[in-house]
Amino acid sequence: MGRNKNPHAQALGSLGGEARKRNLSSDEMAAIAKKGGKARAAKLTAAERRRIAMLGVAARRQKRKERT
């Protein structure tokens, strides 16, 4: 059974994130995103990483197919 999140707290957190984003340079935002990507990858199983990679391959193939 999952926990119910407080919608008011979520809204306030979102506002704080938006305010922080306005004060960061693009390099700082990229560094933060890089940390998040590494953390996400660390908790994925090999099968999940493979599934995500295959979705990317399929999307790139579809994009190439649409251009021609």
PyMOL Python script that loads the backbone (N, CA, C, O; Angstrom):
from pymol import cmd

cmd.read_pdbstr("""\
ATOM      1  N   MET A   1       0.839  -1.174   0.000  1.00  0.00           N
ATOM      2  CA  MET A   1       0.000   0.000   0.000  1.00  0.00           C
ATOM      3  C   MET A   1       0.889   1.243   0.000  1.00  0.00           C
ATOM      4  O   MET A   1       1.749   1.380   0.870  1.00  0.00           O
ATOM      5  N   GLY A   2       0.696   2.153  -0.962  1.00  0.00           N
ATOM      6  CA  GLY A   2       1.515   3.353  -1.079  1.00  0.00           C
ATOM      7  C   GLY A   2       1.040   4.465  -0.164  1.00  0.00           C
ATOM      8  O   GLY A   2      -0.112   4.503   0.267  1.00  0.00           O
ATOM      9  N   ARG A   3       1.947   5.350   0.112  1.00  0.00           N
ATOM     10  CA  ARG A   3       1.607   6.519   0.939  1.00  0.00           C
ATOM     11  C   ARG A   3       0.928   7.559   0.080  1.00  0.00           C
ATOM     12  O   ARG A   3       1.288   7.747  -1.082  1.00  0.00           O
ATOM     13  N   ASN A   4      -0.060   8.238   0.652  1.00  0.00           N
ATOM     14  CA  ASN A   4      -0.697   9.351  -0.038  1.00  0.00           C
ATOM     15  C   ASN A   4       0.127  10.602   0.212  1.00  0.00           C
ATOM     16  O   ASN A   4       0.488  10.896   1.351  1.00  0.00           O
ATOM     17  N   LYS A   5       0.423  11.335  -0.847  1.00  0.00           N
ATOM     18  CA  LYS A   5       1.218  12.546  -0.714  1.00  0.00           C
ATOM     19  C   LYS A   5       0.306  13.747  -0.521  1.00  0.00           C
ATOM     20  O   LYS A   5      -0.798  13.800  -1.064  1.00  0.00           O
ATOM     21  N   ASN A   6       0.774  14.694   0.248  1.00  0.00           N
ATOM     22  CA  ASN A   6       0.022  15.915   0.495  1.00  0.00           C
ATOM     23  C   ASN A   6       0.123  16.809  -0.743  1.00  0.00           C
ATOM     24  O   ASN A   6       1.221  17.245  -1.089  1.00  0.00           O
ATOM     25  N   PRO A   7      -1.000  17.094  -1.420  1.00  0.00           N
ATOM     26  CA  PRO A   7      -0.933  17.895  -2.641  1.00  0.00           C
ATOM     27  C   PRO A   7      -0.449  19.325  -2.394  1.00  0.00           C
ATOM     28  O   PRO A   7       0.157  19.939  -3.272  1.00  0.00           O
ATOM     29  N   HIS A   8      -0.718  19.850  -1.204  1.00  0.00           N
ATOM     30  CA  HIS A   8      -0.269  21.207  -0.882  1.00  0.00           C
ATOM     31  C   HIS A   8       1.256  21.241  -0.744  1.00  0.00           C
ATOM     32  O   HIS A   8       1.909  22.182  -1.196  1.00  0.00           O
ATOM     33  N   ALA A   9       1.805  20.216  -0.122  1.00  0.00           N
ATOM     34  CA  ALA A   9       3.260  20.133   0.012  1.00  0.00           C
ATOM     35  C   ALA A   9       3.914  19.953  -1.353  1.00  0.00           C
ATOM     36  O   ALA A   9       4.987  20.501  -1.608  1.00  0.00           O
ATOM     37  N   GLN A  10       3.274  19.191  -2.224  1.00  0.00           N
ATOM     38  CA  GLN A  10       3.819  18.997  -3.562  1.00  0.00           C
ATOM     39  C   GLN A  10       3.851  20.321  -4.331  1.00  0.00           C
ATOM     40  O   GLN A  10       4.823  20.615  -5.027  1.00  0.00           O
ATOM     41  N   ALA A  11       2.799  21.107  -4.204  1.00  0.00           N
ATOM     42  CA  ALA A  11       2.740  22.391  -4.900  1.00  0.00           C
ATOM     43  C   ALA A  11       3.820  23.339  -4.391  1.00  0.00           C
ATOM     44  O   ALA A  11       4.466  24.030  -5.179  1.00  0.00           O
ATOM     45  N   LEU A  12       4.014  23.373  -3.078  1.00  0.00           N
ATOM     46  CA  LEU A  12       5.050  24.241  -2.523  1.00  0.00           C
ATOM     47  C   LEU A  12       6.439  23.789  -2.954  1.00  0.00           C
ATOM     48  O   LEU A  12       7.301  24.617  -3.249  1.00  0.00           O
ATOM     49  N   GLY A  13       6.656  22.493  -2.990  1.00  0.00           N
ATOM     50  CA  GLY A  13       7.940  21.970  -3.442  1.00  0.00           C
ATOM     51  C   GLY A  13       8.218  22.327  -4.885  1.00  0.00           C
ATOM     52  O   GLY A  13       9.352  22.639  -5.250  1.00  0.00           O
ATOM     53  N   SER A  14       7.187  22.282  -5.700  1.00  0.00           N
ATOM     54  CA  SER A  14       7.333  22.643  -7.109  1.00  0.00           C
ATOM     55  C   SER A  14       7.714  24.111  -7.258  1.00  0.00           C
ATOM     56  O   SER A  14       8.563  24.460  -8.079  1.00  0.00           O
ATOM     57  N   LEU A  15       7.084  24.962  -6.463  1.00  0.00           N
ATOM     58  CA  LEU A  15       7.416  26.389  -6.517  1.00  0.00           C
ATOM     59  C   LEU A  15       8.869  26.622  -6.120  1.00  0.00           C
ATOM     60  O   LEU A  15       9.563  27.430  -6.737  1.00  0.00           O
ATOM     61  N   GLY A  16       9.321  25.927  -5.108  1.00  0.00           N
ATOM     62  CA  GLY A  16      10.707  26.063  -4.673  1.00  0.00           C
ATOM     63  C   GLY A  16      11.678  25.622  -5.747  1.00  0.00           C
ATOM     64  O   GLY A  16      12.715  26.251  -5.959  1.00  0.00           O
ATOM     65  N   GLY A  17      11.337  24.533  -6.425  1.00  0.00           N
ATOM     66  CA  GLY A  17      12.181  24.042  -7.506  1.00  0.00           C
ATOM     67  C   GLY A  17      12.255  25.019  -8.663  1.00  0.00           C
ATOM     68  O   GLY A  17      13.317  25.216  -9.252  1.00  0.00           O
ATOM     69  N   GLU A  18      11.130  25.628  -8.985  1.00  0.00           N
ATOM     70  CA  GLU A  18      11.105  26.616 -10.074  1.00  0.00           C
ATOM     71  C   GLU A  18      11.943  27.839  -9.704  1.00  0.00           C
ATOM     72  O   GLU A  18      12.663  28.375 -10.546  1.00  0.00           O
ATOM     73  N   ALA A  19      11.850  28.283  -8.444  1.00  0.00           N
ATOM     74  CA  ALA A  19      12.626  29.443  -8.001  1.00  0.00           C
ATOM     75  C   ALA A  19      14.122  29.136  -8.066  1.00  0.00           C
ATOM     76  O   ALA A  19      14.921  29.980  -8.472  1.00  0.00           O
ATOM     77  N   ARG A  20      14.486  27.927  -7.664  1.00  0.00           N
ATOM     78  CA  ARG A  20      15.899  27.547  -7.693  1.00  0.00           C
ATOM     79  C   ARG A  20      16.395  27.491  -9.137  1.00  0.00           C
ATOM     80  O   ARG A  20      17.509  27.920  -9.436  1.00  0.00           O
ATOM     81  N   LYS A  21      15.566  26.963 -10.019  1.00  0.00           N
ATOM     82  CA  LYS A  21      15.949  26.818 -11.423  1.00  0.00           C
ATOM     83  C   LYS A  21      16.266  28.176 -12.057  1.00  0.00           C
ATOM     84  O   LYS A  21      17.182  28.286 -12.872  1.00  0.00           O
ATOM     85  N   ARG A  22      15.514  29.196 -11.682  1.00  0.00           N
ATOM     86  CA  ARG A  22      15.743  30.525 -12.250  1.00  0.00           C
ATOM     87  C   ARG A  22      17.105  31.086 -11.849  1.00  0.00           C
ATOM     88  O   ARG A  22      17.664  31.915 -12.567  1.00  0.00           O
ATOM     89  N   ASN A  23      17.645  30.647 -10.712  1.00  0.00           N
ATOM     90  CA  ASN A  23      18.907  31.176 -10.215  1.00  0.00           C
ATOM     91  C   ASN A  23      20.119  30.351 -10.629  1.00  0.00           C
ATOM     92  O   ASN A  23      21.244  30.700 -10.272  1.00  0.00           O
ATOM     93  N   LEU A  24      19.922  29.276 -11.365  1.00  0.00           N
ATOM     94  CA  LEU A  24      21.028  28.407 -11.768  1.00  0.00           C
ATOM     95  C   LEU A  24      21.417  28.657 -13.222  1.00  0.00           C
ATOM     96  O   LEU A  24      20.576  28.963 -14.067  1.00  0.00           O
ATOM     97  N   SER A  25      22.712  28.518 -13.487  1.00  0.00           N
ATOM     98  CA  SER A  25      23.174  28.606 -14.876  1.00  0.00           C
ATOM     99  C   SER A  25      22.880  27.281 -15.571  1.00  0.00           C
ATOM    100  O   SER A  25      22.545  26.299 -14.910  1.00  0.00           O
ATOM    101  N   SER A  26      23.001  27.244 -16.877  1.00  0.00           N
ATOM    102  CA  SER A  26      22.739  26.008 -17.607  1.00  0.00           C
ATOM    103  C   SER A  26      23.770  24.930 -17.255  1.00  0.00           C
ATOM    104  O   SER A  26      23.444  23.743 -17.253  1.00  0.00           O
ATOM    105  N   ASP A  27      24.997  25.331 -16.960  1.00  0.00           N
ATOM    106  CA  ASP A  27      26.015  24.358 -16.556  1.00  0.00           C
ATOM    107  C   ASP A  27      25.671  23.736 -15.205  1.00  0.00           C
ATOM    108  O   ASP A  27      25.860  22.536 -15.003  1.00  0.00           O
ATOM    109  N   GLU A  28      25.164  24.554 -14.281  1.00  0.00           N
ATOM    110  CA  GLU A  28      24.789  24.043 -12.965  1.00  0.00           C
ATOM    111  C   GLU A  28      23.590  23.098 -13.072  1.00  0.00           C
ATOM    112  O   GLU A  28      23.544  22.068 -12.399  1.00  0.00           O
ATOM    113  N   MET A  29      22.628  23.452 -13.915  1.00  0.00           N
ATOM    114  CA  MET A  29      21.468  22.572 -14.108  1.00  0.00           C
ATOM    115  C   MET A  29      21.898  21.248 -14.735  1.00  0.00           C
ATOM    116  O   MET A  29      21.384  20.190 -14.373  1.00  0.00           O
ATOM    117  N   ALA A  30      22.840  21.307 -15.674  1.00  0.00           N
ATOM    118  CA  ALA A  30      23.323  20.090 -16.317  1.00  0.00           C
ATOM    119  C   ALA A  30      24.027  19.192 -15.310  1.00  0.00           C
ATOM    120  O   ALA A  30      23.884  17.970 -15.359  1.00  0.00           O
ATOM    121  N   ALA A  31      24.789  19.791 -14.394  1.00  0.00           N
ATOM    122  CA  ALA A  31      25.489  19.007 -13.378  1.00  0.00           C
ATOM    123  C   ALA A  31      24.499  18.310 -12.446  1.00  0.00           C
ATOM    124  O   ALA A  31      24.704  17.159 -12.063  1.00  0.00           O
ATOM    125  N   ILE A  32      23.433  19.007 -12.088  1.00  0.00           N
ATOM    126  CA  ILE A  32      22.411  18.414 -11.223  1.00  0.00           C
ATOM    127  C   ILE A  32      21.703  17.272 -11.952  1.00  0.00           C
ATOM    128  O   ILE A  32      21.463  16.215 -11.369  1.00  0.00           O
ATOM    129  N   ALA A  33      21.373  17.483 -13.223  1.00  0.00           N
ATOM    130  CA  ALA A  33      20.703  16.450 -14.015  1.00  0.00           C
ATOM    131  C   ALA A  33      21.603  15.227 -14.167  1.00  0.00           C
ATOM    132  O   ALA A  33      21.124  14.093 -14.149  1.00  0.00           O
ATOM    133  N   LYS A  34      22.889  15.456 -14.316  1.00  0.00           N
ATOM    134  CA  LYS A  34      23.843  14.358 -14.460  1.00  0.00           C
ATOM    135  C   LYS A  34      23.852  13.487 -13.203  1.00  0.00           C
ATOM    136  O   LYS A  34      23.903  12.260 -13.291  1.00  0.00           O
ATOM    137  N   LYS A  35      23.802  14.130 -12.035  1.00  0.00           N
ATOM    138  CA  LYS A  35      23.754  13.377 -10.775  1.00  0.00           C
ATOM    139  C   LYS A  35      22.489  12.534 -10.708  1.00  0.00           C
ATOM    140  O   LYS A  35      22.527  11.382 -10.277  1.00  0.00           O
ATOM    141  N   GLY A  36      21.367  13.110 -11.133  1.00  0.00           N
ATOM    142  CA  GLY A  36      20.105  12.377 -11.108  1.00  0.00           C
ATOM    143  C   GLY A  36      20.133  11.185 -12.039  1.00  0.00           C
ATOM    144  O   GLY A  36      19.633  10.113 -11.695  1.00  0.00           O
ATOM    145  N   GLY A  37      20.714  11.362 -13.216  1.00  0.00           N
ATOM    146  CA  GLY A  37      20.814  10.260 -14.165  1.00  0.00           C
ATOM    147  C   GLY A  37      21.664   9.124 -13.635  1.00  0.00           C
ATOM    148  O   GLY A  37      21.330   7.951 -13.807  1.00  0.00           O
ATOM    149  N   LYS A  38      22.763   9.477 -12.990  1.00  0.00           N
ATOM    150  CA  LYS A  38      23.632   8.441 -12.423  1.00  0.00           C
ATOM    151  C   LYS A  38      22.930   7.695 -11.295  1.00  0.00           C
ATOM    152  O   LYS A  38      23.054   6.475 -11.182  1.00  0.00           O
ATOM    153  N   ALA A  39      22.189   8.430 -10.456  1.00  0.00           N
ATOM    154  CA  ALA A  39      21.470   7.795  -9.352  1.00  0.00           C
ATOM    155  C   ALA A  39      20.399   6.851  -9.888  1.00  0.00           C
ATOM    156  O   ALA A  39      20.207   5.758  -9.356  1.00  0.00           O
ATOM    157  N   ARG A  40      19.705   7.274 -10.938  1.00  0.00           N
ATOM    158  CA  ARG A  40      18.659   6.432 -11.534  1.00  0.00           C
ATOM    159  C   ARG A  40      19.271   5.173 -12.128  1.00  0.00           C
ATOM    160  O   ARG A  40      18.744   4.076 -11.943  1.00  0.00           O
ATOM    161  N   ALA A  41      20.375   5.327 -12.838  1.00  0.00           N
ATOM    162  CA  ALA A  41      21.024   4.181 -13.480  1.00  0.00           C
ATOM    163  C   ALA A  41      21.540   3.191 -12.440  1.00  0.00           C
ATOM    164  O   ALA A  41      21.526   1.982 -12.671  1.00  0.00           O
ATOM    165  N   ALA A  42      21.993   3.699 -11.297  1.00  0.00           N
ATOM    166  CA  ALA A  42      22.550   2.828 -10.266  1.00  0.00           C
ATOM    167  C   ALA A  42      21.501   1.891  -9.687  1.00  0.00           C
ATOM    168  O   ALA A  42      21.834   0.786  -9.259  1.00  0.00           O
ATOM    169  N   LYS A  43      20.239   2.310  -9.666  1.00  0.00           N
ATOM    170  CA  LYS A  43      19.220   1.456  -9.057  1.00  0.00           C
ATOM    171  C   LYS A  43      18.494   0.561 -10.071  1.00  0.00           C
ATOM    172  O   LYS A  43      17.675  -0.269  -9.677  1.00  0.00           O
ATOM    173  N   LEU A  44      18.785   0.718 -11.373  1.00  0.00           N
ATOM    174  CA  LEU A  44      18.142  -0.116 -12.382  1.00  0.00           C
ATOM    175  C   LEU A  44      18.838  -1.472 -12.487  1.00  0.00           C
ATOM    176  O   LEU A  44      20.047  -1.586 -12.289  1.00  0.00           O
ATOM    177  N   THR A  45      18.053  -2.484 -12.801  1.00  0.00           N
ATOM    178  CA  THR A  45      18.639  -3.798 -13.052  1.00  0.00           C
ATOM    179  C   THR A  45      19.169  -3.823 -14.482  1.00  0.00           C
ATOM    180  O   THR A  45      18.858  -2.940 -15.282  1.00  0.00           O
ATOM    181  N   ALA A  46      19.955  -4.821 -14.794  1.00  0.00           N
ATOM    182  CA  ALA A  46      20.504  -4.952 -16.146  1.00  0.00           C
ATOM    183  C   ALA A  46      19.372  -5.093 -17.166  1.00  0.00           C
ATOM    184  O   ALA A  46      19.455  -4.536 -18.261  1.00  0.00           O
ATOM    185  N   ALA A  47      18.334  -5.823 -16.821  1.00  0.00           N
ATOM    186  CA  ALA A  47      17.209  -6.013 -17.738  1.00  0.00           C
ATOM    187  C   ALA A  47      16.486  -4.687 -17.996  1.00  0.00           C
ATOM    188  O   ALA A  47      16.083  -4.405 -19.125  1.00  0.00           O
ATOM    189  N   GLU A  48      16.326  -3.885 -16.954  1.00  0.00           N
ATOM    190  CA  GLU A  48      15.664  -2.586 -17.121  1.00  0.00           C
ATOM    191  C   GLU A  48      16.506  -1.650 -17.984  1.00  0.00           C
ATOM    192  O   GLU A  48      15.975  -0.939 -18.836  1.00  0.00           O
ATOM    193  N   ARG A  49      17.827  -1.653 -17.759  1.00  0.00           N
ATOM    194  CA  ARG A  49      18.717  -0.820 -18.579  1.00  0.00           C
ATOM    195  C   ARG A  49      18.638  -1.246 -20.045  1.00  0.00           C
ATOM    196  O   ARG A  49      18.611  -0.404 -20.943  1.00  0.00           O
ATOM    197  N   ARG A  50      18.602  -2.541 -20.277  1.00  0.00           N
ATOM    198  CA  ARG A  50      18.522  -3.049 -21.652  1.00  0.00           C
ATOM    199  C   ARG A  50      17.202  -2.629 -22.302  1.00  0.00           C
ATOM    200  O   ARG A  50      17.186  -2.210 -23.460  1.00  0.00           O
ATOM    201  N   ARG A  51      16.104  -2.739 -21.564  1.00  0.00           N
ATOM    202  CA  ARG A  51      14.791  -2.367 -22.105  1.00  0.00           C
ATOM    203  C   ARG A  51      14.773  -0.888 -22.481  1.00  0.00           C
ATOM    204  O   ARG A  51      14.260  -0.526 -23.540  1.00  0.00           O
ATOM    205  N   ILE A  52      15.329  -0.027 -21.622  1.00  0.00           N
ATOM    206  CA  ILE A  52      15.375   1.408 -21.896  1.00  0.00           C
ATOM    207  C   ILE A  52      16.249   1.691 -23.115  1.00  0.00           C
ATOM    208  O   ILE A  52      15.900   2.525 -23.951  1.00  0.00           O
ATOM    209  N   ALA A  53      17.377   1.005 -23.216  1.00  0.00           N
ATOM    210  CA  ALA A  53      18.272   1.192 -24.361  1.00  0.00           C
ATOM    211  C   ALA A  53      17.589   0.772 -25.657  1.00  0.00           C
ATOM    212  O   ALA A  53      17.726   1.441 -26.681  1.00  0.00           O
ATOM    213  N   MET A  54      16.860  -0.328 -25.612  1.00  0.00           N
ATOM    214  CA  MET A  54      16.176  -0.800 -26.810  1.00  0.00           C
ATOM    215  C   MET A  54      15.063   0.163 -27.229  1.00  0.00           C
ATOM    216  O   MET A  54      14.809   0.322 -28.423  1.00  0.00           O
ATOM    217  N   LEU A  55      14.402   0.802 -26.273  1.00  0.00           N
ATOM    218  CA  LEU A  55      13.397   1.808 -26.608  1.00  0.00           C
ATOM    219  C   LEU A  55      14.046   2.990 -27.325  1.00  0.00           C
ATOM    220  O   LEU A  55      13.476   3.542 -28.266  1.00  0.00           O
ATOM    221  N   GLY A  56      15.239   3.373 -26.874  1.00  0.00           N
ATOM    222  CA  GLY A  56      15.970   4.454 -27.526  1.00  0.00           C
ATOM    223  C   GLY A  56      16.364   4.097 -28.948  1.00  0.00           C
ATOM    224  O   GLY A  56      16.255   4.922 -29.855  1.00  0.00           O
ATOM    225  N   VAL A  57      16.819   2.875 -29.138  1.00  0.00           N
ATOM    226  CA  VAL A  57      17.194   2.412 -30.476  1.00  0.00           C
ATOM    227  C   VAL A  57      15.981   2.454 -31.395  1.00  0.00           C
ATOM    228  O   VAL A  57      16.074   2.924 -32.529  1.00  0.00           O
ATOM    229  N   ALA A  58      14.850   1.966 -30.912  1.00  0.00           N
ATOM    230  CA  ALA A  58      13.631   1.949 -31.728  1.00  0.00           C
ATOM    231  C   ALA A  58      13.192   3.373 -32.083  1.00  0.00           C
ATOM    232  O   ALA A  58      12.753   3.626 -33.204  1.00  0.00           O
ATOM    233  N   ALA A  59      13.309   4.292 -31.136  1.00  0.00           N
ATOM    234  CA  ALA A  59      12.919   5.679 -31.396  1.00  0.00           C
ATOM    235  C   ALA A  59      13.823   6.315 -32.445  1.00  0.00           C
ATOM    236  O   ALA A  59      13.348   7.041 -33.318  1.00  0.00           O
ATOM    237  N   ARG A  60      15.133   6.043 -32.362  1.00  0.00           N
ATOM    238  CA  ARG A  60      16.059   6.599 -33.349  1.00  0.00           C
ATOM    239  C   ARG A  60      15.793   6.017 -34.733  1.00  0.00           C
ATOM    240  O   ARG A  60      15.847   6.742 -35.727  1.00  0.00           O
ATOM    241  N   ARG A  61      15.507   4.722 -34.810  1.00  0.00           N
ATOM    242  CA  ARG A  61      15.194   4.100 -36.102  1.00  0.00           C
ATOM    243  C   ARG A  61      13.927   4.715 -36.698  1.00  0.00           C
ATOM    244  O   ARG A  61      13.871   5.001 -37.894  1.00  0.00           O
ATOM    245  N   GLN A  62      12.926   4.913 -35.866  1.00  0.00           N
ATOM    246  CA  GLN A  62      11.676   5.488 -36.343  1.00  0.00           C
ATOM    247  C   GLN A  62      11.900   6.903 -36.848  1.00  0.00           C
ATOM    248  O   GLN A  62      11.334   7.295 -37.868  1.00  0.00           O
ATOM    249  N   LYS A  63      12.723   7.673 -36.144  1.00  0.00           N
ATOM    250  CA  LYS A  63      13.013   9.043 -36.543  1.00  0.00           C
ATOM    251  C   LYS A  63      13.725   9.068 -37.890  1.00  0.00           C
ATOM    252  O   LYS A  63      13.408   9.887 -38.752  1.00  0.00           O
ATOM    253  N   ARG A  64      14.698   8.158 -38.070  1.00  0.00           N
ATOM    254  CA  ARG A  64      15.414   8.078 -39.348  1.00  0.00           C
ATOM    255  C   ARG A  64      14.464   7.672 -40.472  1.00  0.00           C
ATOM    256  O   ARG A  64      14.551   8.188 -41.586  1.00  0.00           O
ATOM    257  N   LYS A  65      13.562   6.747 -40.171  1.00  0.00           N
ATOM    258  CA  LYS A  65      12.613   6.255 -41.162  1.00  0.00           C
ATOM    259  C   LYS A  65      11.679   7.385 -41.612  1.00  0.00           C
ATOM    260  O   LYS A  65      11.336   7.468 -42.791  1.00  0.00           O
ATOM    261  N   GLU A  66      11.270   8.248 -40.689  1.00  0.00           N
ATOM    262  CA  GLU A  66      10.372   9.342 -41.011  1.00  0.00           C
ATOM    263  C   GLU A  66      11.055  10.413 -41.867  1.00  0.00           C
ATOM    264  O   GLU A  66      10.394  11.082 -42.662  1.00  0.00           O
ATOM    265  N   ARG A  67      12.382  10.580 -41.709  1.00  0.00           N
ATOM    266  CA  ARG A  67      13.111  11.586 -42.491  1.00  0.00           C
ATOM    267  C   ARG A  67      13.255  11.198 -43.953  1.00  0.00           C
ATOM    268  O   ARG A  67      13.345  12.070 -44.816  1.00  0.00           O
ATOM    269  N   THR A  68      13.278   9.922 -44.240  1.00  0.00           N
ATOM    270  CA  THR A  68      13.499   9.500 -45.630  1.00  0.00           C
ATOM    271  C   THR A  68      12.223   9.360 -46.410  1.00  0.00           C
ATOM    272  O   THR A  68      12.255   9.013 -47.590  1.00  0.00           O
TER     273      THR A  68
END
""", "prot")
cmd.dss("prot")
cmd.show_as("cartoon", "prot")
cmd.util.cbc("prot")
cmd.orient("prot")
